[in-house]
Amino acid sequence: MAPPLAQWSNPLAMDSDLNDPHSMGTTIIGVTYEGGVVLGADSRTSTGMYVANRASDKITQLTDNVYVCRSGSAADSQIVSDYVRYFLHQHTIQLGQPATVKVAANLLRLFSYQNKNMLQTGLIVGGWDKYEGGQIYSIPLGGTILRQPFTIGGSGSSYLYGFFDQEWKEGMSKDEAEKLVVKAVSLAIARDGASGGVVRTVIINGDGVRRNFYSGDSLPLWHEELEPRNSLLDILSAGPANTPEPMSI
C-alpha cells in the first residue's frame, strides 16, 4: 500500500529530518611538524540530511597550549570538552603550571572510555608543552588513545588515508604542514557529502597559538568540482546569455 500523499508532499517527512540530533559528519586532522602541531577541520554540522550550521568551529580550546578537534555527535563532543576544560583548569591551579598535552589527552580518554556506551564522538588532541614539544593524540570511539605523528578522523577521513601515506613526511616546516592540512580538508570536502563549508586551522608551538581561516572560494577545486558562487545574482550579472529561462506553466 502506498504511503499517504501528505507524506510525499512534505520534503521533511523522512527518516532523517530536522528532529535528528546534530552530528558533525566531518573531517578533522592533526599533523606534527618540526617545532609544533597543526590542527585542521571543516565547518559543516548536519541534522540528518539538513545542514544545520555551515560555519561551525570544530577546534575547541582546552588550555592555552592544548586544543581538541571534535567529530561525531556535536552534543557529546561539546559536553566532554567542557568537562575536561574545567578539570584542566583545576589541575593548573593546583600545580601552578599549565597541564601537559599528555595529561589533557588522557583526561579526554578517561571520559570517553568510562562513557563509551553513551558517547558517539571521536577526538583528536593536539598541543605543545616544554617537556615533549608538539604532540598529537587520537581518541576514537570507545576511548582508545594513540599518539601519532599525524592522524585523521571523521567521515571524510576515508578519502584521505592514501593521500596522507603519500604526502606526509618527517621534518616538515610549519608552512608545509599547514598547506598539507588545508589541501587534505579541501579534498575531503570535495568527496564527502557530510564535510563542507570553510577550513579552520590552529597552529600550536613554543611561540603560542595562531588560528587561520580559509573560505570555501579560496580552496583548490578538484575533479569536476564547480566554482563556488555567492548567489543567483552572480549568474544574472554575467549577462543575458546566462540568464535562466522562465518556467512555463
C-alpha positions in Angstrom: 0.0 0.0 0.0 1.4 3.4 -1.0 2.0 6.0 1.8 -0.4 8.9 2.1 0.0 11.8 -0.4 0.9 14.1 2.5 4.0 12.1 3.3 5.3 12.6 -0.3 4.4 16.3 -0.4 6.4 17.1 2.8 10.1 17.2 2.0 10.9 16.8 5.6 8.9 13.6 6.1 11.8 11.2 6.0 13.8 9.1 8.5 16.5 11.8 8.8 14.8 15.1 9.4 15.1 18.3 11.4 14.5 16.5 14.7 17.6 14.3 14.3 20.5 15.1 16.7 23.1 17.4 15.5 26.0 15.5 14.0 29.4 16.5 12.8 29.9 14.0 10.0 33.2 15.8 9.4 36.9 15.9 8.5 39.4 16.6 11.3 43.2 16.4 11.0 46.2 16.7 13.3 49.7 16.9 11.9 53.1 17.3 13.7 55.9 19.3 12.2 59.4 20.4 13.3 58.5 22.5 16.3 54.8 22.1 16.8 51.5 20.8 15.5 48.8 21.9 13.0 45.1 21.0 13.6 42.5 21.4 10.9 38.8 20.9 10.3 35.9 21.7 8.0 32.8 23.5 9.4 29.7 21.6 8.4 27.3 20.5 11.1 24.4 18.3 9.9 20.9 17.4 11.3 20.0 14.3 9.2 20.2 15.5 5.6 19.9 19.1 6.6 23.0 21.4 7.1 22.3 22.9 10.5 25.4 25.1 10.6 27.8 25.7 7.6 30.4 27.6 9.6 30.7 25.8 13.0 34.1 25.8 14.8 35.1 22.2 15.5 38.5 23.0 17.0 38.0 23.7 20.7 40.4 25.2 23.2 41.1 23.2 26.3 44.1 25.1 27.7 46.4 27.8 26.5 48.6 25.2 24.8 46.1 22.3 24.0 43.2 22.1 21.6 40.9 19.4 20.5 39.2 18.6 17.2 35.7 17.2 17.6 33.7 14.8 15.4 30.6 12.7 15.8 27.7 13.9 17.9 28.0 17.6 18.4 26.4 17.4 21.8 28.6 14.6 23.1 31.8 16.2 21.9 30.9 19.6 23.4 30.0 18.3 26.8 33.1 16.1 27.1 35.3 19.1 26.0 33.5 21.3 28.6 34.1 18.8 31.4 37.8 18.4 30.5 38.4 22.1 30.2 37.0 22.6 33.8 39.2 19.8 35.3 42.3 21.0 33.4 41.7 24.5 34.9 41.6 23.0 38.4 44.7 20.9 37.6 46.6 24.1 36.5 45.6 25.9 39.7 46.7 23.1 41.9 50.1 22.5 40.2 50.8 26.2 39.5 51.7 25.4 35.9 49.9 24.5 32.6 48.8 20.9 32.1 50.8 18.9 29.6 49.3 17.7 26.3 49.5 14.1 27.6 47.5 14.9 30.7 44.8 16.6 28.7 44.6 13.7 26.2 44.4 11.1 28.9 41.7 13.0 30.7 39.7 13.0 27.4 40.4 9.4 27.0 39.2 8.7 30.5 35.8 10.4 29.9 35.4 8.7 26.5 36.2 5.2 27.9 34.1 5.4 31.0 31.1 6.6 29.0 31.8 4.6 25.8 28.3 3.1 25.7 26.7 6.5 25.7 29.0 8.7 23.7 29.3 8.9 19.9 32.3 11.1 19.4 35.9 10.8 18.0 38.5 13.3 19.1 42.0 14.5 18.1 44.0 16.3 20.7 47.0 18.5 19.7 49.2 20.8 21.6 52.7 21.8 22.7 54.5 21.7 26.0 58.1 22.3 27.2 58.6 18.6 28.1 57.8 16.8 24.8 57.2 19.6 22.3 54.4 19.2 19.8 52.1 16.1 20.2 49.1 14.6 18.5 46.8 12.1 20.2 43.9 10.3 18.5 40.9 9.2 20.7 38.4 7.3 18.5 35.1 5.8 19.6 35.5 3.6 22.6 38.2 5.6 24.4 41.4 4.2 22.9 44.3 6.6 22.9 47.1 6.6 20.3 50.0 9.1 20.0 50.8 9.5 16.3 52.8 11.9 14.1 49.6 12.6 12.2 46.0 11.4 12.4 42.7 11.9 10.6 39.1 11.4 11.7 35.5 11.9 10.8 33.5 10.7 7.7 35.9 12.5 5.3 38.9 10.6 6.6 38.1 7.5 4.4 39.1 9.6 1.4 42.5 10.7 2.9 44.4 7.6 4.0 46.2 7.1 0.7 46.7 10.8 0.3 48.5 11.1 3.7 50.6 8.0 3.1 52.0 9.7 0.0 52.1 13.4 1.1 53.1 13.3 4.8 56.9 13.4 5.6 59.1 13.8 8.6 60.6 17.2 9.5 58.1 19.4 7.6 58.1 23.1 8.2 55.2 25.0 9.7 54.0 26.3 6.3 54.3 22.8 4.7 52.3 21.2 7.4 49.5 23.8 7.2 49.4 23.6 3.4 49.1 19.8 3.7 46.2 20.1 6.2 44.3 22.7 4.1 44.8 20.6 1.0 43.6 17.4 2.7 40.4 19.0 4.2 39.5 20.6 0.8 39.9 17.2 -0.8 37.6 15.6 1.8 35.1 18.4 1.3 35.0 17.7 -2.4 34.4 13.9 -1.9 32.4 13.7 1.3 28.9 14.9 1.4 29.0 15.3 5.2 32.0 17.6 5.1 31.8 21.2 3.8 31.9 24.9 4.5 35.2 26.6 5.3 38.6 25.3 6.6 39.9 26.3 10.0 43.4 25.6 11.2 45.2 26.1 14.5 49.0 26.2 14.7 50.4 25.5 18.2 54.1 25.8 19.0 56.5 27.2 21.6 55.7 30.8 20.4 51.9 30.4 21.1 48.8 29.7 19.1 47.7 31.0 15.8 44.3 30.5 14.2 43.7 30.7 10.4 40.6 30.7 8.3 40.2 29.7 4.7 36.9 30.5 3.0 35.3 28.0 0.6 36.1 30.1 -2.5 39.8 30.1 -1.7 40.1 26.3 -1.6 41.5 24.4 -4.6 39.0 22.8 -6.9 39.2 19.0 -7.5 38.0 16.8 -10.3 34.6 18.0 -11.8 34.0 20.5 -9.0 32.1 23.6 -9.9 33.4 27.0 -9.0 31.6 28.5 -5.9 29.1 31.3 -6.4 27.8 33.6 -3.7 24.2 33.9 -5.0 22.0 33.9 -8.0 23.0 37.5 -8.6 26.4 36.2 -9.8 24.7 34.3 -12.6 22.3 37.1 -13.6 25.1 39.7 -13.6 27.1 37.6 -16.1 24.8 38.7 -18.9 21.7 37.8 -20.8 23.3 34.7 -22.3 23.5 33.2 -18.9 20.0 34.3 -17.6 17.9 31.2 -16.9 14.7 30.8 -18.9 11.4 31.3 -17.0 9.4 28.2 -16.2 6.5 27.5 -18.4 3.2 26.6 -16.7 
